[in-house]
Amino acid sequence: MKISRWIAGLAFALAGVEAGQAADDKPYKVADGTKVDKATLEGWRTWRALACERCHGAKQEGLVGPSLLESLQRLSKEEFKQTLMKGRPEKGMPNFDASKMVTDNLDGLYAYLKGRSDGAIQPGRLEELK
């Protein structure tokens, strides 16, 4: 009984630390809304190369696919990765697990879309932060 309470308490504490890190440690660096770190820039380039705007809109506001501005407010990084890798065929979302570009730039793509969702990264052309 005491061990199970201890485990539950530990799990709760670890979840709090992880949630705090997610809130404080942003996966992107941005200045002036259009200058981003190299990984985030590669994520944006991946977004453009795969023409994701065909379904999610040029500003990620949604078209036939959902708004990523809204989705990235509630999806964890792990849920995002799973959706991208496995897809959601029943909703028309293809899987990208065979795309080298996606697998190589998955963290950067998440960073770019999270920055857009947070309102820190502006839509349009980006450049590398120096």
C-alpha positions as CSV (number, residue, x, y, z in Angstrom):
1,M,0.0,0.0,0.0
2,K,2.7,2.5,1.0
3,I,4.8,1.5,-2.1
4,S,1.9,2.1,-4.4
5,R,1.3,5.5,-2.9
6,W,5.0,6.3,-3.2
7,I,5.0,5.3,-6.9
8,A,1.9,7.3,-7.5
9,G,3.5,10.3,-5.8
10,L,6.7,9.9,-7.8
11,A,4.7,9.6,-11.1
12,F,2.8,12.8,-10.2
13,A,6.0,14.7,-9.3
14,L,7.7,13.6,-12.5
15,A,4.7,14.6,-14.6
16,G,4.8,18.0,-13.0
17,V,8.5,18.4,-13.8
18,E,7.9,17.3,-17.4
19,A,4.9,19.7,-17.7
20,G,7.0,22.6,-16.2
21,Q,9.8,21.9,-18.7
22,A,7.4,21.9,-21.6
23,A,6.0,25.3,-20.5
24,D,9.4,26.9,-19.9
25,D,11.7,25.3,-22.5
26,K,10.4,26.2,-25.9
27,P,11.6,23.9,-28.7
28,Y,12.4,26.9,-30.9
29,K,14.4,30.1,-30.8
30,V,12.9,33.1,-32.5
31,A,13.6,36.8,-32.9
32,D,11.4,39.4,-34.7
33,G,8.9,36.7,-35.5
34,T,10.8,35.6,-38.6
35,K,14.4,34.7,-37.6
36,V,14.6,31.2,-36.1
37,D,17.3,28.7,-35.1
38,K,18.7,26.3,-37.7
39,A,16.6,23.3,-36.6
40,T,13.3,25.3,-36.7
41,L,14.3,26.7,-40.1
42,E,14.8,23.1,-41.4
43,G,11.4,22.3,-40.0
44,W,9.9,25.2,-42.0
45,R,11.7,24.0,-45.1
46,T,10.3,20.5,-44.6
47,W,6.8,22.0,-44.2
48,R,7.3,23.8,-47.5
49,A,8.9,20.9,-49.4
50,L,6.1,18.5,-48.4
51,A,3.4,21.1,-49.4
52,C,1.6,20.6,-46.1
53,E,-0.3,23.8,-46.7
54,R,-2.5,22.0,-49.3
55,C,-4.4,20.5,-46.4
56,H,-3.5,22.6,-43.3
57,G,-3.4,26.1,-45.0
58,A,-0.6,28.4,-45.8
59,K,-0.8,29.9,-42.3
60,Q,-1.5,26.5,-40.6
61,E,-5.1,27.7,-40.0
62,G,-6.6,24.6,-41.5
63,L,-8.4,23.8,-44.8
64,V,-9.4,20.2,-45.4
65,G,-7.0,19.2,-42.6
66,P,-7.3,20.7,-39.1
67,S,-5.8,23.9,-37.9
68,L,-2.3,23.2,-36.6
69,L,-2.4,26.4,-34.6
70,E,-5.1,24.8,-32.5
71,S,-3.9,21.2,-32.6
72,L,-0.4,22.2,-31.3
73,Q,-2.0,23.8,-28.3
74,R,-3.1,20.4,-27.0
75,L,-0.9,17.7,-28.7
76,S,2.2,16.7,-26.9
77,K,5.4,16.4,-28.9
78,E,5.1,12.6,-28.7
79,E,1.5,12.7,-30.0
80,F,2.6,15.0,-32.8
81,K,5.4,12.6,-33.8
82,Q,3.1,9.6,-33.7
83,T,0.5,11.3,-35.9
84,L,3.1,12.3,-38.4
85,M,4.9,9.0,-38.5
86,K,1.7,6.8,-38.5
87,G,-0.7,9.2,-40.1
88,R,-4.5,9.2,-39.7
89,P,-5.6,7.4,-42.8
90,E,-9.2,7.5,-41.8
91,K,-9.0,11.3,-41.8
92,G,-6.9,11.6,-44.9
93,M,-3.6,12.2,-43.1
94,P,-0.8,10.2,-44.8
95,N,2.0,8.6,-42.8
96,F,5.5,10.0,-43.3
97,D,7.6,7.3,-41.6
98,A,9.2,6.5,-44.9
99,S,10.2,10.1,-45.7
100,K,13.9,10.7,-44.8
101,M,13.2,14.5,-44.9
102,V,10.5,14.2,-42.2
103,T,12.4,11.7,-40.0
104,D,15.6,13.8,-40.2
105,N,13.7,17.0,-39.4
106,L,10.9,15.8,-37.1
107,D,12.0,17.9,-34.1
108,G,12.5,21.0,-36.3
109,L,9.1,20.6,-37.8
110,Y,7.5,20.3,-34.4
111,A,9.4,23.4,-33.3
112,Y,8.3,25.4,-36.3
113,L,4.6,24.4,-35.8
114,K,4.7,24.9,-32.1
115,G,6.2,28.3,-32.6
116,R,3.4,29.2,-35.0
117,S,0.8,27.8,-32.6
118,D,2.3,29.9,-29.7
119,G,2.2,33.0,-31.9
120,A,6.0,33.5,-31.6
121,I,6.8,32.7,-35.3
122,Q,5.0,34.7,-38.0
123,P,3.7,33.1,-41.2
124,G,5.7,33.5,-44.3
125,R,9.4,33.4,-45.2
126,L,11.8,32.6,-42.4
127,E,15.5,33.2,-42.1
128,E,18.2,31.8,-39.9
129,L,18.8,33.5,-36.5
130,K,22.4,34.6,-36.3
